Every structure is written in structure tokens, then in C-alpha cells.
């Protein structure tokens, strides 16, 4: 029974899938890091310019745009919205920190 729950390490098909997943995960982390480097610069700019940390109209447009991209990519738009909402909320938190609020 345990072998059904945990396929052998020598399963080449599963190993290939897992390698692809690992590569995608690594790419996601690097892309998120780059996104946060850019949004950090945005946060610093906003703080210096006295602009608010969040822009709700931009956020709404981004969510709609990414929901549409998710549909086109055959990805659940609800999932994509939750994911990007988490990212946006984290960016806003960083912007508020940059502004000292």
C-alpha cells in the first residue's frame, strides 16, 4: 500500500514532471523577486513624491487584466485573483513601510 502512496524514485515519468515543476517554481521565485525589486523602487518613489501607497483603480485594472489572462491560459481566474491580491497586498505593505506609515 505504501508504494501506491509514494511512487518509487526511479519512476522516470514522475521524475520528469517533478523536474518541470521544480524549474517552474524556480522561475516563479526569480520573477517575483524581480517584481518586488521594481515595486520597491515604485514605493520609494511614491514615498518621496508624497503619493499614497495604494492606487485602487490601478489594482482593479490589474486584477481584471490578470483574470482575463488566466481565462485565456485556462487557469482558474478566482485562483489568479487570490494570488495577485496577495502579491498586491504585500507590495502595499512594503510601500507603507517605505513611507514610514
Backbone bond lengths (Angstrom), bond angles and torsions (degrees), N, CA, C in turn:
res aa  C-N    CA-C-N  psi(-1)  N-CA   C-N-CA  omega(-1)  CA-C   N-CA-C  phi
1 X - - - 1.448 - - 1.531 111.15 -
2 X 1.326 117.57 -40.74 1.458 120.82 -178.88 1.520 111.39 -61.49
3 X 1.337 117.41 -34.72 1.459 119.29 -179.96 1.523 111.66 -66.64
4 X 1.330 117.81 -26.12 1.462 120.54 176.37 1.524 110.79 -73.36
5 X 1.325 117.25 -32.90 1.452 120.99 179.89 1.520 111.86 -78.19
6 X 1.316 116.96 -31.39 1.457 122.46 -177.99 1.522 108.63 -128.45
7 X 1.338 117.27 95.61 1.467 119.59 -179.69 1.524 110.59 -59.09
8 X 1.305 116.72 151.98 1.466 119.66 -179.26 1.527 111.13 -61.89
9 X 1.326 115.25 147.97 1.462 121.38 179.57 1.526 111.76 -60.27
10 X 1.323 116.47 -22.41 1.459 120.31 -176.03 1.528 112.90 -85.40
11 X 1.323 118.41 6.78 1.467 121.72 179.35 1.533 108.11 -72.99
12 X 1.339 118.42 105.02 1.464 120.83 -173.94 1.528 113.60 -66.80
13 X 1.313 117.42 -32.34 1.468 119.74 179.69 1.524 109.55 -67.09
14 X 1.319 116.22 -49.90 1.458 120.76 179.51 1.529 110.76 -62.99
15 X 1.317 116.46 -40.30 1.469 120.62 178.74 1.527 110.74 -60.77
16 X 1.316 116.83 -40.00 1.462 121.05 178.91 1.530 111.23 -65.57
17 X 1.336 116.02 -44.75 1.468 119.80 176.95 1.524 110.58 -59.29
18 X 1.322 115.72 -45.95 1.464 119.80 -177.60 1.522 111.79 -65.51
19 X 1.325 116.86 -36.74 1.467 119.87 177.22 1.527 109.85 -63.51
20 X 1.322 116.97 -41.84 1.466 120.47 177.21 1.523 110.93 -61.94
21 X 1.328 116.38 -44.35 1.465 120.56 178.92 1.527 110.20 -61.54
22 X 1.325 116.92 -44.48 1.464 120.75 179.49 1.528 111.10 -60.44
23 X 1.328 116.89 -41.78 1.466 120.90 178.90 1.525 111.18 -65.00
24 X 1.321 116.70 -42.73 1.465 120.71 178.77 1.526 110.16 -64.51
25 X 1.336 116.90 -43.36 1.467 120.32 177.96 1.527 110.99 -58.72
26 X 1.323 116.86 -43.28 1.465 120.61 178.85 1.528 110.44 -62.83
27 X 1.327 116.82 -42.74 1.467 120.52 178.55 1.524 110.80 -62.92
28 X 1.326 116.94 -42.09 1.468 120.50 178.15 1.526 111.30 -59.32
29 X 1.322 116.61 -44.63 1.467 120.35 -179.72 1.525 110.61 -62.52
30 X 1.328 117.03 -44.07 1.465 119.93 179.41 1.527 111.18 -65.67
31 X 1.314 117.30 -38.63 1.464 120.50 178.76 1.529 110.97 -67.87
32 X 1.330 116.71 -40.49 1.468 119.53 176.87 1.528 110.74 -64.43
33 X 1.325 116.82 -40.06 1.465 119.97 177.99 1.525 110.50 -60.72
34 X 1.318 117.33 -43.68 1.468 120.87 178.54 1.523 110.32 -65.10
35 X 1.325 116.91 -41.82 1.467 120.51 178.42 1.528 110.11 -59.77
36 X 1.325 116.68 -43.61 1.463 119.80 -178.97 1.528 111.83 -70.68
37 X 1.321 118.83 -30.37 1.468 119.80 174.04 1.528 109.72 -62.64
38 X 1.321 116.45 -43.30 1.464 120.16 -179.58 1.521 110.58 -68.73
39 X 1.335 117.13 -44.87 1.468 118.50 -179.17 1.527 111.31 -68.29
40 X 1.329 117.67 -25.38 1.463 119.22 174.30 1.525 109.69 -65.07
41 X 1.325 116.64 -42.48 1.463 120.58 176.86 1.527 110.38 -62.60
42 X 1.332 116.62 -40.03 1.467 120.66 176.89 1.524 109.64 -61.38
43 X 1.329 117.04 -44.98 1.461 121.15 -179.92 1.517 112.28 -61.11
44 X 1.325 116.57 -42.19 1.465 120.39 177.86 1.523 110.48 -64.49
45 X 1.334 116.50 -41.91 1.461 120.42 178.10 1.525 110.70 -62.05
46 X 1.327 116.28 -47.14 1.462 120.38 179.91 1.526 110.92 -60.03
47 X 1.330 116.84 -41.52 1.463 120.43 -179.98 1.527 110.54 -62.93
48 X 1.329 117.25 -44.14 1.465 121.44 179.92 1.522 111.68 -67.04
49 X 1.333 116.19 -34.89 1.467 120.95 -177.67 1.525 112.46 -87.36
50 X 1.331 116.49 -3.34 1.462 119.85 -179.33 1.516 113.66 71.58
51 X 1.325 116.30 25.50 1.466 121.02 179.86 1.523 110.04 -88.03
52 X 1.328 117.23 153.45 1.471 119.56 179.05 1.530 111.22 -66.37
53 X 1.326 114.71 153.11 1.467 120.68 -178.22 1.517 112.09 -66.33
54 X 1.314 117.02 -31.74 1.466 119.22 -178.17 1.519 110.55 -119.65
55 X 1.310 114.35 155.23 1.465 123.19 177.30 1.523 105.80 -132.14
56 X 1.325 116.06 93.56 1.465 120.29 -171.73 1.524 112.85 -62.82
57 X 1.325 118.06 -32.21 1.469 118.19 179.06 1.529 110.52 -69.87
58 X 1.329 117.34 -39.69 1.480 120.77 176.04 1.525 109.97 -64.02
59 X 1.326 116.88 -43.36 1.460 120.60 179.76 1.528 110.76 -59.89
60 X 1.324 116.74 -44.37 1.471 120.67 -179.84 1.528 110.64 -63.25
61 X 1.341 116.54 -41.59 1.472 119.78 178.12 1.524 111.03 -63.99
62 X 1.330 116.34 -41.61 1.462 120.38 178.99 1.523 111.07 -62.52
63 X 1.318 116.43 -44.96 1.464 119.95 -179.63 1.519 110.19 -61.89
64 X 1.319 117.58 -45.46 1.473 120.36 178.75 1.526 111.03 -61.67
65 X 1.335 116.27 -44.41 1.466 120.62 -179.82 1.528 110.64 -61.69
66 X 1.323 116.50 -43.44 1.459 119.75 -177.84 1.523 112.23 -74.03
67 X 1.324 117.70 -30.65 1.470 120.04 173.75 1.533 109.40 -63.35
68 X 1.335 116.69 -42.31 1.467 120.40 178.74 1.530 110.50 -64.69
69 X 1.327 116.88 -42.42 1.465 119.98 176.53 1.522 110.76 -60.91
70 X 1.321 116.51 -39.61 1.467 120.47 178.99 1.523 110.68 -61.96
71 X 1.322 116.56 -44.71 1.470 120.09 178.70 1.527 109.31 -59.95
72 X 1.335 116.68 -46.55 1.467 120.66 179.27 1.533 111.76 -60.70
73 X 1.331 116.54 -31.87 1.467 121.43 -178.46 1.525 112.53 -90.47
74 X 1.321 116.48 5.06 1.467 122.17 -178.54 1.533 111.44 60.97
75 X 1.333 114.56 41.02 1.461 122.44 176.48 1.521 107.68 -115.29
76 X 1.297 117.47 142.53 1.459 122.26 -179.94 1.532 109.82 -58.15
77 X 1.333 118.47 116.94 1.462 120.24 -178.80 1.529 113.06 -64.08
78 X 1.327 117.48 -28.16 1.469 120.08 176.52 1.529 109.86 -65.02
79 X 1.324 116.10 -43.21 1.463 120.12 177.43 1.520 110.02 -62.11
80 X 1.327 116.95 -45.96 1.465 119.83 -177.80 1.523 110.57 -62.84
81 X 1.332 116.80 -37.50 1.464 119.29 178.71 1.530 110.90 -66.62
82 X 1.320 117.28 -42.79 1.471 119.90 177.99 1.526 110.43 -60.85
83 X 1.324 115.54 -42.09 1.462 120.05 -179.06 1.521 110.76 -63.94
84 X 1.342 117.06 -51.14 1.466 119.30 -177.02 1.518 110.89 -69.69
85 X 1.316 118.20 -31.87 1.468 120.99 176.46 1.532 109.44 -62.38
86 X 1.335 116.75 -42.36 1.465 120.04 176.80 1.533 110.20 -60.00
87 X 1.325 116.72 -45.72 1.467 121.21 -179.70 1.525 110.15 -62.72
88 X 1.330 117.16 -47.10 1.468 121.10 -179.82 1.528 110.60 -60.57
89 X 1.317 116.94 -45.31 1.468 120.34 179.84 1.525 111.40 -60.16
90 X 1.315 116.13 -38.83 1.463 120.22 178.66 1.529 110.47 -67.93
91 X 1.316 117.39 -39.88 1.466 121.67 177.50 1.526 110.00 -62.28
92 X 1.323 117.00 -45.55 1.469 120.81 179.68 1.529 110.12 -60.85
93 X 1.319 116.46 -41.24 1.468 120.17 177.73 1.529 110.01 -59.07
94 X 1.319 116.97 -42.94 1.469 121.01 178.25 1.525 110.53 -65.78
95 X 1.333 117.33 -40.58 1.466 120.45 179.27 1.527 110.47 -62.75
96 X 1.313 116.23 -40.76 1.473 119.55 178.92 1.526 110.54 -65.02
97 X 1.314 116.43 -38.23 1.469 119.66 176.56 1.526 110.39 -63.60
98 X 1.332 116.50 -41.26 1.464 120.60 179.64 1.522 111.01 -63.57
99 X 1.336 115.58 -32.83 1.464 120.32 -179.92 1.527 111.42 -83.80
100 X 1.334 116.75 -5.04 1.454 120.40 -179.86 1.509 114.03 74.69
101 X 1.334 116.11 25.22 1.473 120.30 -178.94 1.498 110.72 -107.38
